Amino acid sequence: MLRTLVKDSAVYAVGTIASRLVGFIMIPVYTRVLTPADYGIIETIIRLVDVIGMFLSLGLAEALLRHYYLAKTDDERHRLIGTVFAVNLLVIMAGALIFYPLSPWLTRLAFGHERYTHYVALSLLGMLIGSLIELPLTVWRAEGKPWRFTTISLLKLFTQLGTNIILVVWLRWGVWGVVMSGLLNAVLWSVVLGVLVRLRYGSYFDKRWLAPVLRYGLPLVPASLSQFVLHYSDRFFLVRYVSESELGLYSLAYRFGMLVSVFFGVVSRAWWPWVFEVAAATQSEYHLRRGASLLLVTATIFCSGVILLAAPIIRLLSAPPFHAASLFVAPIALGYWFFVLSSVFRIGALVSNRTDVFAAANILSAAVCLILNVTLIPLFHVWGAACATLGSFMTFTLFVAIGSHRVYAIRHDARILTLAVVLLVSVSVCSYLFSASLWVDVGWRTILWLVVVGVSLAVMVKTQGVRLPWPVLRRS
């Protein structure tokens, strides 16, 4: 079973990473054919549409995945899938009728004016239509078909890249090209996947499934909105206090800092099943502590790499007006390292089935995030947003640790935690103090990162007795 878990997680990782690649592959293109202001406009519209998407998602994908395993027969599963798809279609139609006419007001809310209303309106339609894509992918995850999931993710990557290149690079449509590319791909893949699901599972609307699906999914909406506040609310403050060019720089920096979260998004597909399995075994605390230490060390290595190597990578990939984005990567990456740390402290609450503790931590930290944004961004602008991100995730981790410790205390290794903080602060300071020509910069940053890797693994071996494949690092 463990081998199957690892194999499927690796396959899902390919699809997950592929879905994130479009933004990074297009960085050299966007930064040469778009201005920083265009980039800031695009990012703001995406986040605005994301908020509305969270309201309208109703937690249907998560509810479908959970109830798929509760269905006893194939007929029940088909009825469940058909019911969820029918609800999703109703939500799309209702969302279009409600939010499309509100596009001017939403644009004014996000930007302070209505000049970009047509961008927002089409992005809303693309989001609504694209929501049909998530449910077929969820069905294939439930059925244990990771290769189908990954194949579709890769094909979506290719079509997204193709339409972006045609509309943005060749036709030079700018922001309009990015918006139209998203809409065209949403229509294409929602039709293809929707037809496949309808042919395979038929059309049903079973009222017996409606209540449990909504009962499970609806409470996930406020939790998702709280996470959105933590991740993206700073954009809506920045747009009022900084220029669109500065907003574009911050958006690019955030894309790099958030790689730490992408790393955990891949790892978490295997992490939480392992946690729940170990929690039921004997000596579970010992094994959980070792697993948490390994996760923390791995996240520290990855985060330090992002902090050190983001600057030369941005210089290599982007046009000169975007190079200043590297200044803001370190605090954002550190914030997301604390987000990973919260998953270590979260173990106690989740193995005790106290998800209310996690929900409370989300809501409280979202409130703190808004206070930090209101306080810091008007004073320090982009730096204020970066520091607010770091402070918000530190607060979130603290709330999770306190609440989780009260319901299920797990003694984590303080030495590993201290080492991680010292290493990350050190590389952050070094990344600001020293600068050189591009290739010299790449050289010393790579050497420093390798030192961090070596120290982290050596301490992990010494403190936890973890056996590594390299003989020189094995504990004697």
C-alpha positions as a Markdown table, in Angstrom:
| # | Residue | x | y | z |
|---|---|---|---|---|
| 1 | Met | 0.0 | 0.0 | 0.0 |
| 2 | Leu | 2.8 | 2.4 | 0.9 |
| 3 | Arg | 4.5 | 1.7 | -2.5 |
| 4 | Thr | 1.2 | 2.5 | -4.3 |
| 5 | Leu | 0.9 | 5.7 | -2.2 |
| 6 | Val | 4.4 | 6.9 | -3.1 |
| 7 | Lys | 3.9 | 6.0 | -6.8 |
| 8 | Asp | 0.5 | 7.8 | -7.1 |
| 9 | Ser | 1.9 | 10.8 | -5.2 |
| 10 | Ala | 4.8 | 11.0 | -7.7 |
| 11 | Val | 2.4 | 10.9 | -10.6 |
| 12 | Tyr | 0.1 | 13.5 | -9.1 |
| 13 | Ala | 3.1 | 15.7 | -8.4 |
| 14 | Val | 3.8 | 15.8 | -12.2 |
| 15 | Gly | 0.2 | 17.0 | -12.9 |
| 16 | Thr | 0.3 | 19.5 | -10.0 |
| 17 | Ile | 3.6 | 21.0 | -11.0 |
| 18 | Ala | 2.4 | 21.1 | -14.7 |
| 19 | Ser | -0.6 | 23.1 | -13.7 |
| 20 | Arg | 1.7 | 25.7 | -12.0 |
| 21 | Leu | 4.2 | 25.8 | -14.8 |
| 22 | Val | 2.3 | 28.1 | -17.1 |
| 23 | Gly | 2.9 | 31.2 | -15.0 |
| 24 | Phe | 6.7 | 30.5 | -14.7 |
| 25 | Ile | 7.2 | 29.5 | -18.4 |
| 26 | Met | 5.5 | 32.7 | -19.4 |
| 27 | Ile | 7.6 | 35.0 | -17.2 |
| 28 | Pro | 10.3 | 35.6 | -19.9 |
| 29 | Val | 7.4 | 36.3 | -22.4 |
| 30 | Tyr | 5.2 | 38.5 | -20.1 |
| 31 | Thr | 8.1 | 40.6 | -18.8 |
| 32 | Arg | 9.1 | 41.4 | -22.4 |
| 33 | Val | 5.7 | 42.1 | -24.1 |
| 34 | Leu | 3.9 | 43.4 | -21.0 |
| 35 | Thr | 4.7 | 46.3 | -18.8 |
| 36 | Pro | 4.9 | 46.0 | -15.0 |
| 37 | Ala | 1.6 | 47.8 | -14.9 |
| 38 | Asp | 0.0 | 45.2 | -17.2 |
| 39 | Tyr | 1.3 | 42.5 | -15.0 |
| 40 | Gly | -0.1 | 44.1 | -11.9 |
| 41 | Ile | -3.5 | 44.5 | -13.6 |
| 42 | Ile | -3.6 | 40.8 | -14.5 |
| 43 | Glu | -2.7 | 39.6 | -11.0 |
| 44 | Thr | -5.3 | 41.9 | -9.4 |
| 45 | Ile | -8.0 | 40.6 | -11.7 |
| 46 | Ile | -7.0 | 37.0 | -11.1 |
| 47 | Arg | -7.3 | 37.5 | -7.3 |
| 48 | Leu | -10.6 | 39.3 | -7.6 |
| 49 | Val | -12.0 | 36.5 | -9.6 |
| 50 | Asp | -10.6 | 33.9 | -7.2 |
| 51 | Val | -12.5 | 35.4 | -4.3 |
| 52 | Ile | -15.8 | 35.1 | -6.2 |
| 53 | Gly | -14.9 | 31.6 | -7.3 |
| 54 | Met | -14.5 | 30.6 | -3.6 |
| 55 | Phe | -18.0 | 31.8 | -2.8 |
| 56 | Leu | -19.4 | 29.9 | -5.7 |
| 57 | Ser | -17.4 | 26.7 | -5.3 |
| 58 | Leu | -19.6 | 25.5 | -2.3 |
| 59 | Gly | -16.9 | 23.0 | -1.5 |
| 60 | Leu | -18.3 | 20.7 | -4.2 |
| 61 | Ala | -15.0 | 19.1 | -5.3 |
| 62 | Glu | -14.1 | 18.2 | -1.7 |
| 63 | Ala | -17.6 | 17.0 | -1.0 |
| 64 | Leu | -17.6 | 14.8 | -4.1 |
| 65 | Leu | -14.2 | 13.3 | -3.1 |
| 66 | Arg | -15.4 | 12.5 | 0.4 |
| 67 | His | -18.8 | 11.0 | -0.5 |
| 68 | Tyr | -17.5 | 9.0 | -3.4 |
| 69 | Tyr | -16.1 | 6.5 | -0.8 |
| 70 | Leu | -19.4 | 6.5 | 1.1 |
| 71 | Ala | -21.4 | 5.4 | -2.0 |
| 72 | Lys | -21.9 | 1.6 | -1.9 |
| 73 | Thr | -22.6 | 0.8 | -5.5 |
| 74 | Asp | -21.7 | 2.0 | -8.9 |
| 75 | Asp | -25.2 | 3.3 | -9.4 |
| 76 | Glu | -25.0 | 5.4 | -6.2 |
| 77 | Arg | -21.7 | 6.8 | -7.4 |
| 78 | His | -23.1 | 7.7 | -10.8 |
| 79 | Arg | -26.0 | 9.4 | -9.1 |
| 80 | Leu | -23.6 | 11.3 | -6.7 |
| 81 | Ile | -21.5 | 12.5 | -9.6 |
| 82 | Gly | -24.5 | 13.5 | -11.7 |
| 83 | Thr | -26.0 | 15.4 | -8.8 |
| 84 | Val | -22.8 | 17.3 | -8.0 |
| 85 | Phe | -22.4 | 18.2 | -11.7 |
| 86 | Ala | -26.0 | 19.4 | -11.9 |
| 87 | Val | -25.5 | 21.6 | -8.8 |
| 88 | Asn | -22.3 | 23.0 | -10.3 |
| 89 | Leu | -24.2 | 23.9 | -13.5 |
| 90 | Leu | -26.9 | 25.7 | -11.6 |
| 91 | Val | -24.3 | 27.6 | -9.6 |
| 92 | Ile | -22.5 | 28.7 | -12.9 |
| 93 | Met | -25.8 | 30.0 | -14.3 |
| 94 | Ala | -26.7 | 31.8 | -11.1 |
| 95 | Gly | -23.2 | 33.2 | -10.8 |
| 96 | Ala | -23.3 | 34.6 | -14.4 |
| 97 | Leu | -26.7 | 36.2 | -13.8 |
| 98 | Ile | -25.6 | 37.8 | -10.5 |
| 99 | Phe | -21.9 | 38.8 | -11.0 |
| 100 | Tyr | -21.6 | 39.6 | -14.7 |
| 101 | Pro | -23.9 | 42.7 | -14.3 |
| 102 | Leu | -21.8 | 43.7 | -11.2 |
| 103 | Ser | -18.6 | 43.8 | -13.2 |
| 104 | Pro | -18.3 | 47.6 | -13.2 |
| 105 | Trp | -18.8 | 47.7 | -9.4 |
| 106 | Leu | -16.3 | 44.9 | -8.8 |
| 107 | Thr | -13.8 | 46.7 | -11.0 |
| 108 | Arg | -14.2 | 49.9 | -9.1 |
| 109 | Leu | -13.9 | 47.9 | -5.8 |
| 110 | Ala | -10.6 | 46.4 | -7.0 |
| 111 | Phe | -9.0 | 49.3 | -8.9 |
| 112 | Gly | -10.9 | 52.4 | -7.7 |
| 113 | His | -12.1 | 53.0 | -11.3 |
| 114 | Glu | -14.0 | 51.2 | -14.1 |
| 115 | Arg | -11.5 | 51.3 | -16.9 |
| 116 | Tyr | -10.8 | 47.5 | -16.7 |
| 117 | Thr | -14.5 | 46.4 | -16.5 |
| 118 | His | -14.3 | 44.4 | -19.8 |
| 119 | Tyr | -11.3 | 42.5 | -18.5 |
| 120 | Val | -13.1 | 41.7 | -15.2 |
| 121 | Ala | -16.3 | 40.6 | -17.0 |
| 122 | Leu | -14.6 | 38.2 | -19.3 |
| 123 | Ser | -12.4 | 36.8 | -16.5 |
| 124 | Leu | -15.5 | 36.2 | -14.5 |
| 125 | Leu | -17.0 | 34.2 | -17.3 |
| 126 | Gly | -13.8 | 32.2 | -17.7 |
| 127 | Met | -13.7 | 31.4 | -14.0 |
| 128 | Leu | -17.4 | 30.2 | -14.0 |
| 129 | Ile | -17.0 | 28.0 | -17.1 |
| 130 | Gly | -13.6 | 26.7 | -15.9 |
| 131 | Ser | -15.1 | 25.5 | -12.6 |
| 132 | Leu | -16.5 | 22.6 | -14.6 |
| 133 | Ile | -12.9 | 21.3 | -15.1 |
| 134 | Glu | -12.3 | 20.6 | -11.5 |
| 135 | Leu | -15.0 | 18.0 | -10.9 |
| 136 | Pro | -13.9 | 15.5 | -13.6 |
| 137 | Leu | -10.3 | 15.7 | -12.2 |
| 138 | Thr | -11.7 | 15.1 | -8.8 |
| 139 | Val | -13.6 | 12.0 | -10.0 |
| 140 | Trp | -10.4 | 10.5 | -11.5 |
| 141 | Arg | -8.6 | 11.1 | -8.2 |
| 142 | Ala | -11.4 | 9.3 | -6.4 |
| 143 | Glu | -11.2 | 6.4 | -8.9 |
| 144 | Gly | -7.4 | 6.1 | -8.4 |
| 145 | Lys | -6.5 | 7.2 | -12.0 |
| 146 | Pro | -3.5 | 9.5 | -11.5 |
| 147 | Trp | -2.2 | 9.1 | -15.0 |
| 148 | Arg | -5.4 | 10.3 | -16.5 |
| 149 | Phe | -5.3 | 13.3 | -14.1 |
| 150 | Thr | -1.7 | 14.1 | -15.1 |
| 151 | Thr | -2.3 | 13.6 | -18.8 |
| 152 | Ile | -5.1 | 16.1 | -18.8 |
| 153 | Ser | -3.0 | 18.5 | -16.7 |
| 154 | Leu | -0.2 | 18.3 | -19.3 |
| 155 | Leu | -2.5 | 18.8 | -22.2 |
| 156 | Lys | -4.0 | 21.9 | -20.5 |
| 157 | Leu | -0.5 | 23.2 | -20.0 |
| 158 | Phe | 0.2 | 22.9 | -23.8 |
| 159 | Thr | -3.0 | 24.6 | -24.9 |
| 160 | Gln | -2.6 | 27.4 | -22.3 |
| 161 | Leu | 0.9 | 28.0 | -23.5 |
| 162 | Gly | -0.2 | 27.9 | -27.2 |
| 163 | Thr | -3.0 | 30.4 | -26.8 |
| 164 | Asn | -0.9 | 32.7 | -24.7 |
| 165 | Ile | 1.9 | 32.8 | -27.3 |
| 166 | Ile | -0.6 | 33.4 | -30.1 |
| 167 | Leu | -2.6 | 36.1 | -28.4 |
| 168 | Val | 0.0 | 37.8 | -26.3 |
| 169 | Val | 3.2 | 37.4 | -28.2 |
| 170 | Trp | 2.2 | 37.1 | -31.9 |
| 171 | Leu | -1.0 | 39.3 | -31.9 |
| 172 | Arg | 0.3 | 41.6 | -29.1 |
| 173 | Trp | -3.1 | 41.8 | -27.4 |
| 174 | Gly | -1.5 | 42.5 | -24.0 |
| 175 | Val | -3.8 | 42.1 | -21.0 |
| 176 | Trp | -6.7 | 41.4 | -23.4 |
| 177 | Gly | -4.8 | 38.5 | -24.8 |
| 178 | Val | -4.2 | 37.0 | -21.3 |
| 179 | Val | -7.9 | 37.3 | -20.5 |
| 180 | Met | -9.0 | 35.8 | -23.8 |
| 181 | Ser | -6.5 | 32.9 | -23.5 |
| 182 | Gly | -8.0 | 32.0 | -20.1 |
| 183 | Leu | -11.6 | 32.2 | -21.4 |
| 184 | Leu | -10.8 | 30.1 | -24.5 |
| 185 | Asn | -9.1 | 27.4 | -22.5 |
| 186 | Ala | -11.9 | 27.3 | -19.9 |
| 187 | Val | -14.5 | 26.8 | -22.7 |
| 188 | Leu | -12.4 | 24.1 | -24.5 |
| 189 | Trp | -11.6 | 22.0 | -21.4 |
| 190 | Ser | -15.0 | 22.3 | -19.7 |
| 191 | Val | -16.7 | 21.1 | -22.9 |
| 192 | Val | -14.2 | 18.2 | -23.4 |
| 193 | Leu | -14.2 | 17.0 | -19.8 |
| 194 | Gly | -17.9 | 17.7 | -19.3 |
| 195 | Val | -18.8 | 15.5 | -22.4 |
| 196 | Leu | -16.6 | 12.7 | -21.2 |
| 197 | Val | -18.1 | 12.7 | -17.7 |
| 198 | Arg | -21.7 | 12.9 | -19.0 |
| 199 | Leu | -21.1 | 10.0 | -21.4 |
| 200 | Arg | -19.4 | 7.9 | -18.7 |
| 201 | Tyr | -21.8 | 8.6 | -15.8 |
| 202 | Gly | -25.0 | 9.9 | -17.3 |
| 203 | Ser | -27.2 | 12.7 | -16.1 |
| 204 | Tyr | -28.8 | 12.5 | -12.6 |
| 205 | Phe | -30.2 | 14.7 | -9.9 |
| 206 | Asp | -30.7 | 12.7 | -6.8 |
| 207 | Lys | -32.1 | 14.8 | -3.8 |
| 208 | Arg | -30.8 | 12.2 | -1.4 |
| 209 | Trp | -27.2 | 13.2 | -2.2 |
| 210 | Leu | -27.9 | 17.0 | -2.2 |
| 211 | Ala | -28.2 | 17.5 | 1.5 |
| 212 | Pro | -25.0 | 15.6 | 2.6 |
| 213 | Val | -22.9 | 17.1 | -0.2 |
| 214 | Leu | -23.9 | 20.7 | 0.7 |
| 215 | Arg | -23.6 | 20.0 | 4.5 |
| 216 | Tyr | -20.1 | 18.8 | 4.0 |
| 217 | Gly | -19.0 | 21.4 | 1.4 |
| 218 | Leu | -20.5 | 24.7 | 2.7 |
| 219 | Pro | -18.4 | 25.0 | 5.9 |
| 220 | Leu | -15.3 | 24.8 | 3.8 |
| 221 | Val | -16.2 | 28.2 | 2.1 |
| 222 | Pro | -15.4 | 30.4 | 5.1 |
| 223 | Ala | -12.2 | 28.5 | 5.8 |
| 224 | Ser | -11.1 | 29.0 | 2.2 |
| 225 | Leu | -12.0 | 32.6 | 2.3 |
| 226 | Ser | -9.8 | 33.0 | 5.4 |
| 227 | Gln | -6.9 | 31.4 | 3.6 |
| 228 | Phe | -7.5 | 33.7 | 0.7 |
| 229 | Val | -7.2 | 36.7 | 3.0 |
| 230 | Leu | -3.9 | 35.4 | 4.2 |
| 231 | His | -2.5 | 34.7 | 0.8 |
| 232 | Tyr | -3.9 | 37.5 | -1.4 |
| 233 | Ser | -5.7 | 40.3 | 0.5 |
| 234 | Asp | -2.6 | 42.5 | 0.4 |
| 235 | Arg | -3.1 | 43.0 | -3.4 |
| 236 | Phe | -6.3 | 44.9 | -2.8 |
| 237 | Phe | -4.6 | 47.3 | -0.4 |
| 238 | Leu | -1.5 | 47.8 | -2.6 |
| 239 | Val | -3.6 | 48.8 | -5.6 |
| 240 | Arg | -4.7 | 51.9 | -3.7 |
| 241 | Tyr | -1.3 | 52.9 | -2.3 |
| 242 | Val | 1.3 | 52.0 | -5.0 |
| 243 | Ser | 1.6 | 52.3 | -8.7 |
| 244 | Glu | 0.5 | 49.5 | -11.0 |
| 245 | Ser | 4.2 | 49.0 | -11.8 |
| 246 | Glu | 5.1 | 48.4 | -8.2 |
| 247 | Leu | 2.1 | 46.0 | -7.9 |
| 248 | Gly | 3.5 | 44.1 | -10.9 |
| 249 | Leu | 6.9 | 43.8 | -9.2 |
| 250 | Tyr | 5.3 | 42.5 | -6.0 |
| 251 | Ser | 3.2 | 40.0 | -7.9 |
| 252 | Leu | 6.3 | 38.6 | -9.6 |
| 253 | Ala | 8.1 | 38.4 | -6.2 |
| 254 | Tyr | 5.1 | 36.7 | -4.7 |
| 255 | Arg | 5.1 | 34.1 | -7.4 |
| 256 | Phe | 8.6 | 33.1 | -6.4 |
| 257 | Gly | 8.1 | 33.3 | -2.7 |
| 258 | Met | 5.0 | 31.2 | -3.0 |
| 259 | Leu | 7.0 | 28.3 | -4.5 |
| 260 | Val | 7.5 | 27.1 | -0.9 |
| 261 | Ser | 3.8 | 26.6 | -0.7 |
| 262 | Val | 3.8 | 24.8 | -4.1 |
| 263 | Phe | 6.5 | 22.5 | -2.7 |
| 264 | Phe | 4.2 | 21.6 | 0.3 |
| 265 | Gly | 1.2 | 21.3 | -2.0 |
| 266 | Val | 3.0 | 18.5 | -3.8 |
| 267 | Val | 4.3 | 16.8 | -0.6 |
| 268 | Ser | 1.0 | 17.1 | 1.3 |
| 269 | Arg | -0.7 | 14.5 | -1.0 |
| 270 | Ala | 1.4 | 11.9 | 0.7 |
| 271 | Trp | 2.0 | 13.7 | 4.0 |
| 272 | Trp | -1.4 | 13.6 | 5.5 |
| 273 | Pro | -2.3 | 10.0 | 4.7 |
| 274 | Trp | 1.0 | 9.0 | 6.3 |
| 275 | Val | 0.2 | 11.1 | 9.4 |
| 276 | Phe | -3.2 | 9.5 | 9.9 |
| 277 | Glu | -1.8 | 6.0 | 9.4 |
| 278 | Val | 1.1 | 6.5 | 11.8 |
| 279 | Ala | -1.2 | 8.1 | 14.4 |
| 280 | Ala | -3.1 | 4.9 | 14.8 |
| 281 | Ala | 0.1 | 2.8 | 15.4 |
| 282 | Thr | 2.1 | 2.2 | 18.5 |
| 283 | Gln | 4.8 | 4.8 | 19.4 |
| 284 | Ser | 3.0 | 7.2 | 17.1 |
| 285 | Glu | 4.4 | 10.3 | 18.8 |
| 286 | Tyr | 8.0 | 9.2 | 18.2 |
| 287 | His | 7.4 | 8.5 | 14.5 |
| 288 | Leu | 5.3 | 11.7 | 14.0 |
| 289 | Arg | 8.1 | 13.7 | 15.6 |
| 290 | Arg | 10.7 | 12.2 | 13.2 |
| 291 | Gly | 8.4 | 12.7 | 10.2 |
| 292 | Ala | 7.7 | 16.3 | 11.2 |
| 293 | Ser | 11.5 | 17.0 | 11.6 |
| 294 | Leu | 12.2 | 15.5 | 8.1 |
| 295 | Leu | 9.4 | 17.7 | 6.6 |
| 296 | Leu | 10.7 | 20.7 | 8.3 |
| 297 | Val | 14.3 | 20.1 | 7.2 |
| 298 | Thr | 13.2 | 19.5 | 3.6 |
| 299 | Ala | 11.1 | 22.7 | 3.6 |
| 300 | Thr | 14.1 | 24.7 | 5.0 |
| 301 | Ile | 16.3 | 23.4 | 2.2 |
| 302 | Phe | 13.7 | 24.3 | -0.4 |
| 303 | Cys | 12.9 | 27.7 | 1.1 |
| 304 | Ser | 16.6 | 28.7 | 1.4 |
| 305 | Gly | 17.1 | 27.8 | -2.2 |
| 306 | Val | 14.2 | 30.1 | -3.2 |
| 307 | Ile | 15.6 | 32.9 | -1.1 |
| 308 | Leu | 19.1 | 32.6 | -2.5 |
| 309 | Leu | 18.4 | 31.8 | -6.1 |
| 310 | Ala | 15.4 | 33.9 | -6.9 |
| 311 | Ala | 17.5 | 37.0 | -7.6 |
| 312 | Pro | 19.7 | 35.5 | -10.4 |
| 313 | Ile | 16.7 | 33.6 | -11.8 |
| 314 | Ile | 14.7 | 36.8 | -12.0 |
| 315 | Arg | 17.6 | 38.5 | -13.7 |
| 316 | Leu | 17.9 | 35.7 | -16.2 |
| 317 | Leu | 14.2 | 35.3 | -17.0 |
| 318 | Ser | 12.8 | 38.8 | -16.9 |
| 319 | Ala | 13.5 | 42.2 | -18.5 |
| 320 | Pro | 15.4 | 44.8 | -16.4 |
| 321 | Pro | 12.4 | 46.7 | -15.2 |
| 322 | Phe | 11.3 | 43.6 | -13.3 |
| 323 | His | 14.7 | 42.8 | -11.6 |
| 324 | Ala | 13.8 | 44.8 | -8.4 |
| 325 | Ala | 11.1 | 42.2 | -7.7 |
| 326 | Ser | 13.9 | 40.0 | -6.1 |
| 327 | Leu | 14.1 | 42.4 | -3.1 |
| 328 | Phe | 10.8 | 41.2 | -1.8 |
| 329 | Val | 11.1 | 37.4 | -2.2 |
| 330 | Ala | 12.8 | 36.6 | 1.1 |
| 331 | Pro | 10.1 | 37.8 | 3.5 |
| 332 | Ile | 7.4 | 36.2 | 1.4 |
| 333 | Ala | 9.3 | 32.9 | 1.2 |
| 334 | Leu | 9.9 | 33.0 | 4.9 |
| 335 | Gly | 6.1 | 33.5 | 5.4 |
| 336 | Tyr | 5.4 | 30.4 | 3.5 |
| 337 | Trp | 7.9 | 28.4 | 5.4 |
| 338 | Phe | 5.9 | 29.3 | 8.5 |
| 339 | Phe | 2.8 | 28.1 | 6.6 |
| 340 | Val | 4.6 | 24.7 | 6.2 |
| 341 | Leu | 5.5 | 24.8 | 9.9 |
| 342 | Ser | 1.9 | 25.2 | 10.7 |
| 343 | Ser | 1.2 | 21.8 | 9.1 |
| 344 | Val | 3.7 | 20.3 | 11.5 |
| 345 | Phe | 2.0 | 21.9 | 14.5 |
| 346 | Arg | -1.5 | 21.0 | 13.0 |
| 347 | Ile | -0.9 | 17.3 | 13.5 |
| 348 | Gly | -2.3 | 17.2 | 17.0 |
| 349 | Ala | -5.6 | 18.9 | 16.1 |
| 350 | Leu | -6.2 | 16.8 | 13.0 |
| 351 | Val | -5.5 | 13.4 | 14.5 |
| 352 | Ser | -7.9 | 14.4 | 17.3 |
| 353 | Asn | -10.5 | 15.3 | 14.7 |
| 354 | Arg | -10.6 | 18.8 | 16.1 |
| 355 | Thr | -10.9 | 20.7 | 12.8 |
| 356 | Asp | -12.6 | 23.5 | 14.7 |
| 357 | Val | -9.2 | 24.4 | 16.2 |
| 358 | Phe | -7.8 | 24.8 | 12.7 |
| 359 | Ala | -10.9 | 26.8 | 11.5 |
| 360 | Ala | -10.5 | 29.2 | 14.5 |
| 361 | Ala | -6.9 | 29.7 | 13.8 |
| 362 | Asn | -7.7 | 30.6 | 10.2 |
| 363 | Ile | -10.3 | 33.2 | 11.1 |
| 364 | Leu | -8.2 | 34.8 | 13.8 |
| 365 | Ser | -5.1 | 35.0 | 11.7 |
| 366 | Ala | -7.1 | 36.4 | 8.8 |
| 367 | Ala | -8.2 | 39.2 | 11.1 |
| 368 | Val | -4.6 | 39.9 | 12.1 |
| 369 | Cys | -3.6 | 39.9 | 8.4 |
| 370 | Leu | -6.2 | 42.6 | 7.6 |
| 371 | Ile | -4.9 | 44.7 | 10.6 |
| 372 | Leu | -1.3 | 44.3 | 9.4 |
| 373 | Asn | -2.3 | 45.3 | 5.8 |
| 374 | Val | -4.2 | 48.3 | 7.0 |
| 375 | Thr | -1.3 | 49.4 | 9.2 |
| 376 | Leu | 1.8 | 48.6 | 7.2 |
| 377 | Ile | 0.9 | 49.0 | 3.5 |
| 378 | Pro | 0.0 | 52.7 | 3.7 |
| 379 | Leu | 3.3 | 53.4 | 5.5 |
| 380 | Phe | 5.7 | 51.1 | 3.7 |
| 381 | His | 3.9 | 50.2 | 0.5 |
| 382 | Val | 5.4 | 47.0 | -1.1 |
| 383 | Trp | 7.7 | 46.4 | 1.8 |
| 384 | Gly | 4.7 | 46.7 | 4.1 |
| 385 | Ala | 2.9 | 44.1 | 2.1 |
| 386 | Ala | 5.8 | 41.7 | 2.3 |
| 387 | Cys | 6.2 | 42.2 | 6.0 |
| 388 | Ala | 2.5 | 41.8 | 6.5 |
| 389 | Thr | 2.6 | 38.5 | 4.7 |
| 390 | Leu | 5.4 | 37.2 | 7.0 |
| 391 | Gly | 3.7 | 38.5 | 10.1 |
| 392 | Ser | 0.4 | 37.0 | 9.1 |
| 393 | Phe | 1.7 | 33.5 | 8.6 |
| 394 | Met | 3.8 | 33.6 | 11.8 |
| 395 | Thr | 0.6 | 34.5 | 13.6 |
| 396 | Phe | -1.3 | 31.7 | 11.9 |
| 397 | Thr | 1.4 | 29.2 | 12.9 |
| 398 | Leu | 1.3 | 30.5 | 16.5 |
| 399 | Phe | -2.5 | 30.1 | 16.7 |
| 400 | Val | -2.3 | 26.6 | 15.2 |
| 401 | Ala | 0.4 | 25.6 | 17.6 |
| 402 | Ile | -1.4 | 26.8 | 20.7 |
| 403 | Gly | -4.7 | 25.3 | 19.8 |
| 404 | Ser | -3.3 | 22.0 | 18.6 |
| 405 | His | -1.1 | 21.7 | 21.8 |
| 406 | Arg | -4.2 | 22.0 | 23.9 |
| 407 | Val | -6.0 | 19.1 | 22.3 |
| 408 | Tyr | -3.0 | 16.7 | 21.6 |
| 409 | Ala | 0.4 | 17.7 | 22.7 |
| 410 | Ile | 3.3 | 16.5 | 20.5 |
| 411 | Arg | 6.8 | 17.4 | 21.5 |
| 412 | His | 8.6 | 18.5 | 18.4 |
| 413 | Asp | 12.4 | 18.7 | 18.1 |
| 414 | Ala | 13.3 | 22.2 | 19.2 |
| 415 | Arg | 16.9 | 21.7 | 17.8 |
| 416 | Ile | 15.6 | 21.2 | 14.3 |
| 417 | Leu | 13.3 | 24.2 | 14.6 |
| 418 | Thr | 16.0 | 26.4 | 15.9 |
| 419 | Leu | 18.5 | 25.3 | 13.2 |
| 420 | Ala | 15.9 | 26.0 | 10.5 |
| 421 | Val | 15.1 | 29.5 | 11.8 |
| 422 | Val | 18.9 | 30.4 | 12.1 |
| 423 | Leu | 19.7 | 29.1 | 8.6 |
| 424 | Leu | 16.8 | 30.9 | 6.9 |
| 425 | Val | 17.5 | 34.2 | 8.7 |
| 426 | Ser | 21.2 | 33.9 | 7.8 |
| 427 | Val | 20.6 | 33.2 | 4.1 |
| 428 | Ser | 18.1 | 36.1 | 3.9 |
| 429 | Val | 20.6 | 38.5 | 5.4 |
| 430 | Cys | 23.3 | 37.3 | 3.0 |
| 431 | Ser | 21.0 | 37.6 | 0.0 |
| 432 | Tyr | 20.6 | 41.3 | 0.8 |
| 433 | Leu | 24.2 | 42.2 | 1.8 |
| 434 | Phe | 26.1 | 40.7 | -1.1 |
| 435 | Ser | 25.6 | 41.4 | -4.8 |
| 436 | Ala | 27.8 | 40.8 | -7.8 |
| 437 | Ser | 27.7 | 40.3 | -11.5 |
| 438 | Leu | 25.2 | 37.7 | -12.6 |
| 439 | Trp | 27.3 | 34.6 | -12.9 |
| 440 | Val | 29.4 | 35.4 | -9.8 |
| 441 | Asp | 26.1 | 35.9 | -8.0 |
| 442 | Val | 24.9 | 32.5 | -9.2 |
| 443 | Gly | 28.1 | 30.9 | -8.0 |
| 444 | Trp | 28.3 | 32.2 | -4.4 |
| 445 | Arg | 24.5 | 31.7 | -3.9 |
| 446 | Thr | 24.7 | 28.1 | -5.1 |
| 447 | Ile | 27.7 | 27.4 | -2.8 |
| 448 | Leu | 25.9 | 28.9 | 0.2 |
| 449 | Trp | 22.8 | 26.9 | -0.6 |
| 450 | Leu | 24.8 | 23.7 | -0.8 |
| 451 | Val | 26.2 | 24.5 | 2.6 |
| 452 | Val | 22.7 | 24.9 | 4.0 |
| 453 | Val | 21.8 | 21.5 | 2.5 |
| 454 | Gly | 24.8 | 19.8 | 4.0 |
| 455 | Val | 24.3 | 21.3 | 7.5 |
| 456 | Ser | 20.6 | 20.5 | 7.5 |
| 457 | Leu | 21.1 | 16.9 | 6.5 |
| 458 | Ala | 24.0 | 16.4 | 8.9 |
| 459 | Val | 21.9 | 17.7 | 11.8 |
| 460 | Met | 18.9 | 15.6 | 10.7 |
| 461 | Val | 21.1 | 12.5 | 10.7 |
| 462 | Lys | 22.6 | 13.3 | 14.1 |
| 463 | Thr | 19.4 | 14.2 | 15.9 |
| 464 | Gln | 16.9 | 11.8 | 14.3 |
| 465 | Gly | 19.0 | 8.9 | 13.2 |
| 466 | Val | 17.6 | 9.1 | 9.7 |
| 467 | Arg | 19.6 | 6.9 | 7.2 |
| 468 | Leu | 20.4 | 8.6 | 4.0 |
| 469 | Pro | 21.6 | 7.0 | 0.7 |
| 470 | Trp | 24.9 | 8.8 | 0.8 |
| 471 | Pro | 27.4 | 6.8 | 2.9 |
| 472 | Val | 29.3 | 9.9 | 4.0 |
| 473 | Leu | 26.1 | 11.3 | 5.6 |
| 474 | Arg | 25.0 | 8.1 | 7.3 |
| 475 | Arg | 25.1 | 7.9 | 11.0 |
| 476 | Ser | 27.9 | 5.6 | 12.2 |
